[in-house]
Amino acid sequence: MINKSEPIEIEELLERVSGNKEFVIKMLDLFFTNSENRLANLRNEFNNRNYVELAEEAHKLKGIVGNLSINNAMGILKDLHTMAALQNDFQIDSLLADLETTISEAKIFYRNNPELNV
């Protein structure tokens, strides 16, 4: 079960980069610019039943969201990696929907977070 927290753990993220807000903003902007393509690629791998590629992409994305302290997405991606290995279509479909929602929530949170105003 996923423990819901803030969509992005800003304090944790800023601590990881020694308080460098400019760097955080640059990395989050880059991530959210590319997130729709990443999510579409995951969905495409699933639709084509490319389970190995789906698991690999989920694993890569898990590292990225972990570094950005988008912690709710980490749990989903861990489960997605596992379900891809098991080829569990029902769970994969549900997890992809959850991931899309979680990334969208994080993007909205980021855009509306005054703590990251430079």
C-alpha positions as CSV (number, residue, x, y, z in Angstrom):
1,M,0.0,0.0,0.0
2,I,1.2,3.5,-0.8
3,N,1.6,5.9,2.0
4,K,0.3,9.2,0.6
5,S,2.4,12.2,1.3
6,E,3.0,15.5,-0.4
7,P,3.3,14.9,-4.2
8,I,6.9,16.2,-4.0
9,E,8.8,16.1,-0.8
10,I,10.3,19.6,-1.3
11,E,12.3,19.7,2.0
12,E,13.9,16.3,1.2
13,L,14.7,17.3,-2.3
14,L,16.2,20.6,-1.3
15,E,18.3,18.9,1.3
16,R,19.5,16.4,-1.3
17,V,20.9,19.3,-3.4
18,S,22.2,21.5,-0.6
19,G,19.3,24.0,-1.0
20,N,20.0,24.8,-4.6
21,K,16.5,25.9,-5.7
22,E,17.7,26.9,-9.2
23,F,18.9,23.3,-9.8
24,V,15.7,21.8,-8.4
25,I,13.6,24.0,-10.6
26,K,15.7,23.1,-13.7
27,M,15.4,19.4,-13.0
28,L,11.7,19.4,-12.2
29,D,11.0,21.5,-15.3
30,L,12.9,19.0,-17.4
31,F,11.2,16.1,-15.8
32,F,7.7,17.5,-16.3
33,T,8.5,18.5,-19.9
34,N,9.4,14.9,-20.6
35,S,6.9,13.2,-18.4
36,E,4.0,12.9,-20.9
37,N,6.4,11.1,-23.4
38,R,7.7,8.8,-20.6
39,L,4.2,7.9,-19.6
40,A,3.1,7.4,-23.2
41,N,6.1,5.1,-23.7
42,L,5.2,3.0,-20.7
43,R,1.6,2.7,-21.9
44,N,2.8,1.8,-25.4
45,E,5.1,-0.9,-24.1
46,F,2.2,-2.3,-22.1
47,N,-0.2,-2.1,-25.1
48,N,2.4,-4.0,-27.2
49,R,2.9,-6.5,-24.3
50,N,6.6,-5.7,-24.2
51,Y,6.9,-6.7,-20.6
52,V,10.7,-6.7,-20.4
53,E,10.9,-3.2,-21.9
54,L,8.1,-2.0,-19.6
55,A,9.9,-3.3,-16.5
56,E,13.1,-1.7,-17.6
57,E,11.4,1.7,-18.3
58,A,9.6,1.5,-14.9
59,H,12.9,0.8,-13.2
60,K,14.7,3.8,-14.9
61,L,11.8,6.1,-14.1
62,K,11.7,4.9,-10.5
63,G,15.3,6.2,-10.1
64,I,14.4,9.6,-11.6
65,V,11.3,10.1,-9.5
66,G,13.3,9.0,-6.4
67,N,16.0,11.6,-7.0
68,L,13.2,14.2,-7.4
69,S,11.5,13.1,-4.2
70,I,8.3,12.3,-6.0
71,N,7.9,9.5,-3.5
72,N,4.4,8.4,-4.2
73,A,5.4,7.5,-7.8
74,M,8.3,5.4,-6.5
75,G,6.0,2.9,-4.9
76,I,3.8,2.7,-8.0
77,L,6.8,2.2,-10.2
78,K,8.2,-0.5,-8.0
79,D,4.9,-2.4,-8.2
80,L,4.8,-1.8,-11.9
81,H,8.2,-3.3,-12.4
82,T,7.1,-6.4,-10.4
83,M,3.8,-6.7,-12.3
84,A,5.5,-6.4,-15.6
85,A,7.8,-9.3,-14.7
86,L,4.6,-11.3,-13.8
87,Q,2.8,-10.1,-16.9
88,N,-0.2,-9.2,-14.8
89,D,-2.2,-7.1,-17.3
90,F,-5.0,-6.1,-14.9
91,Q,-2.5,-4.8,-12.3
92,I,-0.3,-3.1,-14.9
93,D,-3.3,-1.2,-16.4
94,S,-4.3,0.0,-12.9
95,L,-0.8,1.0,-11.9
96,L,-0.3,3.0,-15.1
97,A,-3.5,4.9,-14.4
98,D,-2.3,5.5,-10.8
99,L,1.1,6.7,-12.1
100,E,-0.4,9.1,-14.5
101,T,-2.6,10.6,-11.7
102,T,0.4,10.8,-9.3
103,I,2.7,12.5,-11.9
104,S,-0.1,14.9,-12.7
105,E,-0.7,15.7,-9.0
106,A,3.1,16.3,-8.6
107,K,3.2,18.6,-11.6
108,I,0.3,20.7,-10.3
109,F,1.9,20.8,-6.8
110,Y,5.1,22.0,-8.3
111,R,3.5,24.7,-10.4
112,N,1.6,26.0,-7.3
113,N,4.4,25.7,-4.8
114,P,5.6,29.1,-3.6
115,E,8.6,27.5,-1.8
116,L,10.2,27.0,-5.1
117,N,9.9,30.6,-6.3
118,V,13.4,31.9,-6.9
